Amino acid sequence: MELKLCTFNNDNELEQLVKLQNEVYKARGLVFKPETFKSWYVNNPDGAVISYNAFDGETMVAHQSFVPERMLVSGKTVRCLRSMAVVTHPDYRGKGLFAQLTNEALDEARKQGYEFAYAISNANSTPVFLKHCGFTLITRLNVLMGLGTGINENGEHVYKRYWDRTSLNWRLKNGRYWVRNNTIIGYYGHGVKTFMGVLDKNLVDTLNLNKTSGIGPMLYVGLGAQMPSTYVKVPKFVKHSPFNLIFQDLTGGSLPTMTPDNVFYQLIDYDVV
């Protein structure tokens, strides 16, 4: 087994990754294309992906990636990384590949000067992140459904995603999104839309998005928002695996402690929907 740092700047690495993702998720009927990963890993305006992968001969059998982002931490813009699209081929599970790839990627992140790493992890991956890779569980994201866009940041927060015009246009270019005042709205399915996030209106006004007035039911996933009374918790039987926010300081302790109460996080800040 060989562990490799991949850039995904060539067609072979992208094809290997797509083949692995499609094999892992075929039971759920998901189909991935190279363009999706090229957008996140290569064309991300915040930087190139840090990704370690396990190969058995010429075949990719496990994948871990950390995509660069910028976060406001106590008002200062810092470089951070978010884990996404982690998979292991069913025939190679139970060999510790997930933890090995994650720790290799984190070592590379420290060398490149990233200040922290985080993930929105599911029930399967969270124990490995916590026990073997040095992450701390902060809290679960709230999953609510309701009517209206009267959702705003509830006070000031220490941790908050930083967006500018370039990064926001990149984030929204490949999906179905609308705008209402300073709110970005996405499409979930079956007549349900998603509250993607509330942003500075001057920034939202620069986006080339169609406006919408009719809303209907909306899904909210996030932390730190002031919610209207029209939103209620989504029943457990319709939820996905819990959205666990996990965190690791890569600076050796110079960052403020992340807590459930000092983070403002929105659906637009990651890639669940």
N, C-alpha and C positions, 0 to 999 in steps of 0.2 A: 504494500500500500504506500502511495506517495502523496504527500501533502504539498499543494502548489498555491502560490499567490497568483491569482488571475486578474487581468485587467479588462477582459472581454472586448478588446479592441479588434479582435479578429473573428471571422465567421466560424471557425472551428470551435472555439470556446463557447460562443453563443449557442451553436447547434447542440453541443454537449449539454449545456445547461437546460435548454428547452426540452431536450429529450428526457433528461432526468426529472424535471418538474412535471412533464406530462405523464410519465410513468407513475410517479407518486400520487398524482391527483386524478388519474383516469377513472377511479371508482366514483368520484364526485362529478364526473363529466366536465371537468375544467380543461380548457385547451389554451396553452400559452404560445406566444409568438416571439421571435427574436427582437422585434421592434420594441416591445414592452421593456425588456431588460436593458436594451441599448439606451433607451430614454433615461431610465433610473441610474444605470451604472456608468455610462459614458458621457451622456449629454447633460447631466445634472450641473447647473451653473455653480453650485456650491462645492464642486470637486468630484474627483473620480472615486469609484467604489474601492473599499478595502475588502477583498474577498479571498478566503482560503477555501480550497476544494480538495477532496480526496479522490484519487484515481487508482483504479485497479487496472494496471496496464494503460491502455489508451482510453478507458471508459471512466467518466465522472460518476462517482457513486454517492457523494455527499457534498453539500454546499452550505457555506455560511457567508453572508455579506453584511457589511456595515456601510450605509450610504451617508455621505456628509450632509450636514445641515448647519444652520446658524441659529443660535438661541440667545435671547436676552436673559442675562443672569444679573440680577440687581442693576438693570439698566445698561449693562455692558454686553456688547455682542461677542460671543465666544463660538469657537468651532467645536462641533460635537458630531456624534455618529449614532445612527439608528439601525439596529439589526432588522433585516427583512428577508423573506423568501427562503428561510432555512429548511432544508430537506435532506433526508437520507434515504437511499434506496431500501426498500423493505428487506432485501437479502443481506444488507450490511448493518442493520440496526443491532444495538446491544454490544458494539465494539468500542464505544467511547469516542467515536469520530466527531460527534457534535461538540463535545467539550474541547477536544484537541483543536479543531478548526477555529472555535471561538477564541481560545486563548492565544493562538498564533495571530489571529487578526487583531486582538487587543494589544499584543506586543508591538505590532506594526503601527497601530494607531498612536501609541505612546511615542514611538520614534518620529512620527510625522507631526507631533505637537497637538493632537486633539485633546480637549480638556475633559470630556466625559463621553460615555456611551450609554445608550438606553435602548429599551425595546418595549413593545406591546406584545407580551408573550402569552401563549395559550396554556392550558392545563398540562399538556405534555412536556413543553419545553421549559416552563418556569422552574421546576425542581433542578434541572441540569444547570441552568443559568445561576441559580442561587448556591447550590452545593459545590459545584466544580469550577465556576468561572468568576466568582467574586462579586456578583451582582446582589443588590438589596431590593426586596419587594417594597414598593412605596404604597400602592393601593390599586384597587380595580377602578377602571373607568366607569362612569355612570352610563347606563344604557336606558334611554327613555323614549317614549313616543307621545306625540300630542299635536296640537294645532297652534299655528302662529309663529312669527319670527322675532317675538319680543324677548330675545335672549342676549344677554350682555355679560361682559366680564364682571364678576362679583368682587369689586375692590381691586387692590393692587396685588401683584404676585411677583415672587422672586424669579421664577422660571416661566418663560413665555417664548414661543416660537417667533423668530424674526423673519419677516417676508418683505421683499422689495418688488418692484415691478417686474424685473427680469425673472426672479425665481417663481413669482406667482403665476406669470404667464406660462412658464414651463410646466408648473404643477397642473394647470388646468387645461392644457391644450389637447389632451387625449380623452376627454370624457364629456358627459352631458351635464352642463352647468348653466345656471341662470343667476341673475343678480336682482335683489330687491333692497333698495336703499344701500346700506353698507353690509348686507348679508349675502353670502354665497350659498346657493342651493344646488344640490345634486340630485341624481335619480337613483333610487334604490331598486324599484321594481314593484309590479302589482299595484300601481297607483300610489305608491309611497315614495316621497322624496326625502332627501337627507339635509339636515342643517349642517352644512360644511363648516361654516364659521362666520363670525362677525369681525370685520377688519376696519382699518382707518378708511373713511369714506373717500378721501383724496386719492388713496391707492386704488380702491375699488373702481372709482370713476375712470381710471386709465385702462381698465380691462375691456376687451372686445367681447362682452357677453350680452345676450339678450335679456331684457327685463321681464319679470313675471309678476303678476298680481294675485292670481289664483293659486293657493298653496295646497290645501288638503292636508292629510295626515303626514307627519314628518318624523323621521328617526333622528335622535340626538345621541351622540357618543362623545364623551369628553369629561373634563374636570374644570372646576373653578368658575362656572357660569352661574348667573342668577337666572333661574328658570321661572317661566310663568306657571300659574296653577293649572293650566290646560295640559301639562305634561305629566305622565305617570310612568312608573317603572315598567319595563317590558317583562312579561311573565317568563319565568325560567325555561318553560318548555319551548319558547320560540327564540331564545337567545342562542348566539354562537358560543363557543368556548369562552370563558371569562377573559376580558381584555386586561391583563395584568401589566401595570406600569412598573418596570424594573430599571435600576439605575446603577452606574458605577463611575465614581470619580477617578479620572486617569491622571490627576495632577499630584496625587499624594496627600490630598487633604486641604487644598487652598480654596476650594469652592464651598459656598454655603450648603448646608445639609438640605437635601430635597425632602419635602414632607407632603402628605396628602393635601395640606391647606395652602401651600405656597406655589402651586403649579396651575397655570392656565393652559389647557390643552384642548384642541378641537379636532374634528374629523378631518379637516383639510391638512392637518399636520402629519398625517400618515396615510397608509394605503389600504385600509381595510375594505372600504367600499369604492 
